[in-house]
Amino acid sequence: MSSSNERLQRIAEALMLKPADALTPAQRTFAIAWELDAEVSAGSLHQYFMNSAGGREAAAALRAIGAEDAAEIVAEAVGAADAPHLDWSDDEQRQDHMGDLDEDIEDELEALDDRLHASAEPLADRLAAFADANPQAFTREALASA
């Protein structure tokens, strides 16, 4: 693992230890983008939506780190999977909803997965640049404080 990736991993691990409401806006943006990249790299957008409450915020987080192509794809995926009644912060409700998606929506999410995986957008590079551009949010002290 490169030193840049190790740094990103350390940041992500520190952010996971903090309560969500204790994160600064820059830290929350980083955490959402990191989680999306990790879930999608290991699985799929469907998996990310099942495991993460950040669904509706994901496209904005990707835009904030400069990952425009990925943001557009994720915005399409959220639009396909979303429902007006869905509370993304309610894990049980979100997981039930994602488990009951119509086959055509699941197919659409798979196609969007393919587009996202085929995208040459280096999210790790974007995250590193975002952390560099927001140094006050990612100091040892800022990451340790709750």
C-alpha positions as CSV (number, residue, x, y, z in Angstrom):
1,M,0.0,0.0,0.0
2,S,1.4,3.4,-0.9
3,S,2.0,6.0,1.8
4,S,-0.8,8.1,0.3
5,N,-3.2,5.1,0.6
6,E,-2.0,4.4,4.1
7,R,-2.7,8.0,5.0
8,L,-6.2,7.8,3.6
9,Q,-6.8,4.6,5.4
10,R,-5.7,6.2,8.7
11,I,-8.0,9.1,8.1
12,A,-11.0,6.9,7.3
13,E,-10.3,4.7,10.4
14,A,-10.2,7.7,12.6
15,L,-13.4,9.1,11.2
16,M,-15.2,5.8,11.7
17,L,-14.4,6.1,15.5
18,K,-16.1,9.5,15.7
19,P,-19.9,9.9,16.1
20,A,-21.4,11.2,12.9
21,D,-22.6,14.4,14.5
22,A,-19.1,15.1,15.7
23,L,-17.7,15.2,12.1
24,T,-16.9,18.5,10.5
25,P,-18.4,19.1,7.0
26,A,-15.1,18.2,5.4
27,Q,-14.7,15.1,7.5
28,R,-18.3,14.0,6.6
29,T,-17.6,14.5,2.9
30,F,-14.5,12.5,3.2
31,A,-16.2,9.7,5.1
32,I,-19.1,9.4,2.7
33,A,-16.9,9.4,-0.4
34,W,-14.5,6.9,1.3
35,E,-17.3,4.5,2.3
36,L,-18.8,4.6,-1.1
37,D,-15.5,3.9,-2.8
38,A,-14.8,1.0,-0.4
39,E,-18.3,-0.6,-0.7
40,V,-18.5,-0.3,-4.5
41,S,-14.9,-1.5,-5.0
42,A,-15.7,-4.6,-2.9
43,G,-19.2,-5.1,-4.2
44,S,-21.8,-2.8,-5.8
45,L,-23.9,0.3,-5.5
46,H,-26.7,-1.9,-4.2
47,Q,-24.3,-3.1,-1.4
48,Y,-23.4,0.5,-0.6
49,F,-27.1,1.5,-0.3
50,M,-27.8,-1.5,1.9
51,N,-24.9,-0.7,4.3
52,S,-24.8,3.1,4.3
53,A,-27.1,5.8,5.4
54,G,-25.2,8.3,3.2
55,G,-27.0,7.4,-0.1
56,R,-28.6,10.8,-0.7
57,E,-25.5,12.6,0.2
58,A,-23.1,10.5,-1.8
59,A,-23.2,12.5,-5.1
60,A,-22.7,15.8,-3.3
61,A,-19.7,14.3,-1.5
62,L,-18.2,13.0,-4.7
63,R,-18.7,16.5,-6.3
64,A,-17.0,18.1,-3.3
65,I,-13.9,16.0,-3.8
66,G,-13.9,16.7,-7.6
67,A,-15.2,13.3,-8.8
68,E,-17.8,14.7,-11.2
69,D,-18.2,11.5,-13.4
70,A,-18.7,9.3,-10.3
71,A,-21.1,11.8,-8.8
72,E,-23.3,11.8,-11.9
73,I,-23.4,8.0,-11.9
74,V,-24.2,7.8,-8.2
75,A,-26.9,10.5,-8.5
76,E,-28.5,8.3,-11.2
77,A,-28.3,5.3,-8.9
78,V,-29.8,7.1,-6.0
79,G,-32.6,8.3,-8.2
80,A,-33.3,4.8,-9.4
81,A,-33.2,3.3,-5.9
82,D,-34.8,6.1,-3.9
83,A,-38.4,6.4,-2.8
84,P,-40.3,9.4,-1.4
85,H,-41.0,7.7,1.9
86,L,-37.5,6.3,2.4
87,D,-35.6,7.4,5.5
88,W,-32.0,6.6,4.5
89,S,-30.9,7.0,8.1
90,D,-33.2,4.2,9.2
91,D,-31.1,1.1,8.6
92,E,-34.0,-1.4,8.8
93,Q,-36.2,0.6,6.5
94,R,-33.5,1.3,4.0
95,Q,-32.4,-2.4,4.0
96,D,-36.0,-3.6,3.6
97,H,-36.5,-1.2,0.7
98,M,-33.3,-2.2,-1.0
99,G,-34.1,-5.9,-0.5
100,D,-37.5,-5.4,-2.2
101,L,-36.3,-3.5,-5.3
102,D,-37.9,-4.5,-8.6
103,E,-35.7,-6.5,-11.0
104,D,-35.6,-3.7,-13.5
105,I,-34.2,-1.3,-10.8
106,E,-31.6,-3.9,-9.8
107,D,-30.6,-4.2,-13.5
108,E,-30.3,-0.5,-13.7
109,L,-28.1,-0.4,-10.6
110,E,-25.9,-3.2,-12.1
111,A,-25.5,-1.1,-15.3
112,L,-24.5,1.9,-13.3
113,D,-22.0,-0.3,-11.3
114,D,-20.5,-1.2,-14.6
115,R,-20.2,2.4,-15.6
116,L,-18.7,3.3,-12.3
117,H,-16.2,0.5,-12.4
118,A,-15.3,1.4,-16.0
119,S,-14.8,5.1,-15.1
120,A,-11.1,6.0,-14.9
121,E,-11.8,8.5,-12.1
122,P,-9.3,7.9,-9.4
123,L,-11.3,8.4,-6.2
124,A,-8.3,7.7,-3.9
125,D,-6.4,10.6,-5.7
126,R,-9.4,12.8,-5.3
127,L,-9.7,12.0,-1.6
128,A,-6.0,12.7,-1.1
129,A,-6.3,16.1,-2.9
130,F,-9.4,16.9,-0.8
131,A,-7.6,16.1,2.4
132,D,-4.7,18.2,1.3
133,A,-7.0,21.1,0.5
134,N,-8.7,20.9,3.9
135,P,-5.7,20.3,6.2
136,Q,-7.4,21.7,9.3
137,A,-10.0,18.9,9.2
138,F,-7.5,16.1,9.0
139,T,-4.8,16.9,11.5
140,R,-4.1,14.3,14.3
141,E,-5.9,16.6,16.7
142,A,-8.9,17.2,14.5
143,L,-9.3,13.5,13.9
144,A,-8.9,12.6,17.6
145,S,-11.4,15.1,19.0
146,A,-15.0,14.0,19.3
